[in-house]
Amino acid sequence: MAREKLAQAKADAAKRGQLPRREPRRRAAGPRREGGDPQLFGRAIADLLADRGWERPAAVGGVFGRWADIVGSDLAAHTKPESFDDGEVLIVADSTAWATQVRLLARTLVRRLNEELGDGTVTKVKVRGPQNAPRPSGGLRVTGSRGPGDTYG
């Protein structure tokens, strides 16, 4: 039955002028073009990043995504990297105490980030404390000047 259907399909194709090939397809002489070969997914992504010049921004994004693994869970709980521009990483801390701690660790952070991103990628760590934090409210407030704002600035 299958042979009959195949013969019928060939006859229909011959009527339409679409005769099937009689000889097998030949491969082109010489080596195959590499661009047509399947690639591993990771290799294809690496090639795309290299072609577009996105290697460094992707690496920086990876570091920002793995911040807790790089700096430790204690520091990561109170800080987060906000931007990377021209070798300078801006880190935001949730209190002035943690901002001071990060400033003291700046050299160590530069070294650690350069281990992840490549030597000389990070040249400076800039730290920003909390900005425009809400003032505590309540009945027991001293009126007058705000003072140094140790916790909020």
C-alpha positions as CSV (number, residue, x, y, z in Angstrom):
1,M,0.0,0.0,0.0
2,A,2.9,2.4,0.8
3,R,4.5,1.6,-2.5
4,E,1.2,2.4,-4.3
5,K,0.9,5.8,-2.5
6,L,4.6,6.6,-3.3
7,A,4.0,5.8,-7.0
8,Q,0.9,7.9,-7.0
9,A,2.7,10.9,-5.5
10,K,5.5,10.5,-8.1
11,A,2.9,10.4,-10.9
12,D,1.2,13.5,-9.5
13,A,4.5,15.4,-9.3
14,A,5.4,14.4,-12.8
15,K,2.0,15.9,-14.1
16,R,2.8,19.2,-12.3
17,G,6.4,19.2,-13.7
18,Q,8.0,18.7,-10.4
19,L,9.9,15.5,-10.9
20,P,11.8,14.1,-7.9
21,R,15.6,14.0,-8.0
22,R,17.1,10.9,-9.5
23,E,20.5,11.4,-8.1
24,P,21.5,12.1,-4.5
25,R,22.5,15.5,-3.4
26,R,26.2,16.2,-3.4
27,R,28.0,18.1,-0.8
28,A,30.1,21.0,-1.9
29,A,33.8,20.3,-2.1
30,G,36.0,21.6,0.6
31,P,35.4,22.2,4.3
32,R,32.0,23.1,5.6
33,R,31.2,26.6,6.5
34,E,31.6,27.0,10.3
35,G,28.7,29.5,10.6
36,G,26.2,26.9,9.6
37,D,27.3,24.3,12.1
38,P,25.4,24.0,15.3
39,Q,27.2,25.5,18.3
40,L,26.9,25.1,22.0
41,F,24.6,27.7,23.5
42,G,27.2,29.2,25.8
43,R,29.7,29.5,23.0
44,A,27.0,31.2,20.8
45,I,26.3,33.7,23.6
46,A,30.0,34.4,24.2
47,D,30.4,35.1,20.4
48,L,27.4,37.4,20.4
49,L,28.7,39.4,23.3
50,A,32.1,39.7,21.7
51,D,30.7,40.8,18.4
52,R,28.6,43.5,19.9
53,G,31.2,44.7,22.4
54,W,29.0,43.7,25.4
55,E,31.6,41.6,27.2
56,R,32.4,44.1,29.9
57,P,28.8,45.3,30.6
58,A,27.7,41.7,30.8
59,A,30.5,40.9,33.2
60,V,29.6,43.9,35.4
61,G,26.0,42.8,35.4
62,G,27.1,39.4,36.5
63,V,29.0,40.8,39.4
64,F,26.1,43.0,40.4
65,G,23.9,39.9,40.3
66,R,26.3,37.9,42.4
67,W,27.0,40.7,44.9
68,A,26.3,38.6,48.0
69,D,28.7,35.9,46.8
70,I,31.4,38.4,46.1
71,V,31.3,40.6,49.2
72,G,29.6,38.3,51.7
73,S,26.1,38.1,53.0
74,D,26.6,40.6,55.9
75,L,27.8,43.4,53.7
76,A,25.4,42.5,50.9
77,A,22.4,42.8,53.3
78,H,23.2,46.5,53.8
79,T,24.7,47.6,50.5
80,K,24.1,47.2,46.8
81,P,26.0,48.2,43.7
82,E,24.1,50.9,41.8
83,S,26.3,51.7,38.8
84,F,29.6,51.2,37.0
85,D,31.0,54.0,34.9
86,D,34.5,54.5,33.7
87,G,36.1,52.3,36.2
88,E,34.1,53.6,39.2
89,V,31.6,51.5,41.1
90,L,28.9,53.4,43.0
91,I,27.7,51.5,46.1
92,V,24.7,52.5,48.1
93,A,24.5,51.7,51.8
94,D,21.4,51.7,53.9
95,S,22.9,53.6,56.8
96,T,25.8,55.9,57.4
97,A,27.5,53.3,59.6
98,W,27.5,50.8,56.7
99,A,28.6,53.5,54.3
100,T,31.6,54.2,56.5
101,Q,32.4,50.4,56.7
102,V,32.4,50.2,52.9
103,R,34.7,53.2,52.6
104,L,37.1,51.4,55.0
105,L,36.9,48.3,52.8
106,A,37.3,50.2,49.5
107,R,40.7,48.9,48.6
108,T,39.7,45.3,49.4
109,L,36.6,45.7,47.3
110,V,38.5,47.1,44.3
111,R,40.9,44.1,44.5
112,R,38.0,41.6,44.8
113,L,36.0,43.2,41.9
114,N,39.1,43.2,39.7
115,E,39.6,39.5,40.4
116,E,36.1,38.9,39.0
117,L,36.2,41.4,36.1
118,G,39.8,41.5,35.1
119,D,42.7,43.5,36.3
120,G,42.3,47.3,36.1
121,T,38.6,47.2,35.3
122,V,37.6,48.8,38.7
123,T,39.8,51.7,39.8
124,K,37.6,53.4,42.4
125,V,34.7,52.6,44.8
126,K,32.4,55.5,45.5
127,V,30.0,55.1,48.4
128,R,26.7,56.9,49.0
129,G,24.8,56.7,52.2
130,P,21.0,56.9,52.6
131,Q,19.4,59.8,50.8
132,N,16.2,61.6,51.8
133,A,15.3,59.0,54.4
134,P,12.0,59.7,56.3
135,R,12.4,61.6,59.5
136,P,11.1,59.7,62.5
137,S,7.8,61.1,63.8
138,G,6.3,61.0,67.2
139,G,5.3,63.1,70.2
140,L,8.7,63.3,71.8
141,R,10.6,65.4,69.3
142,V,12.9,68.3,70.0
143,T,12.0,71.2,67.9
144,G,14.6,73.4,66.2
145,S,17.5,72.5,64.0
146,R,17.9,69.0,62.7
147,G,21.4,68.5,63.9
148,P,24.1,66.5,62.1
149,G,21.7,63.8,60.9
150,D,24.0,60.9,61.9
151,T,21.7,58.2,60.8
152,Y,20.1,60.0,57.8
153,G,22.9,61.6,55.9
